[in-house]
Amino acid sequence: MAEENDSRRSDWRGIGAALLQIGAIFVPIALCMLVLANLSTHVPPQAIDAVRTGSIDRR
């Protein structure tokens, strides 16, 4: 019975270790994407191109 309990514990330890490794990879990527998205929404608008907007309006 003691062997059965040890195997269950080791299974959960392996799963926890795998989740930590996955989190260590994806959490920084997600944070960088959030920072980039935040920066892109706060960029001041550039000057409007009259030629480009005029051609779009004509369509």
PyMOL commands that set and color helices and strands:
alter all, ss='L'
color gray80, all
select helices_A, chain A and resi 2-41+50-58
alter helices_A, ss='H'
color red, helices_A
deselect
rebuild
show_as cartoon
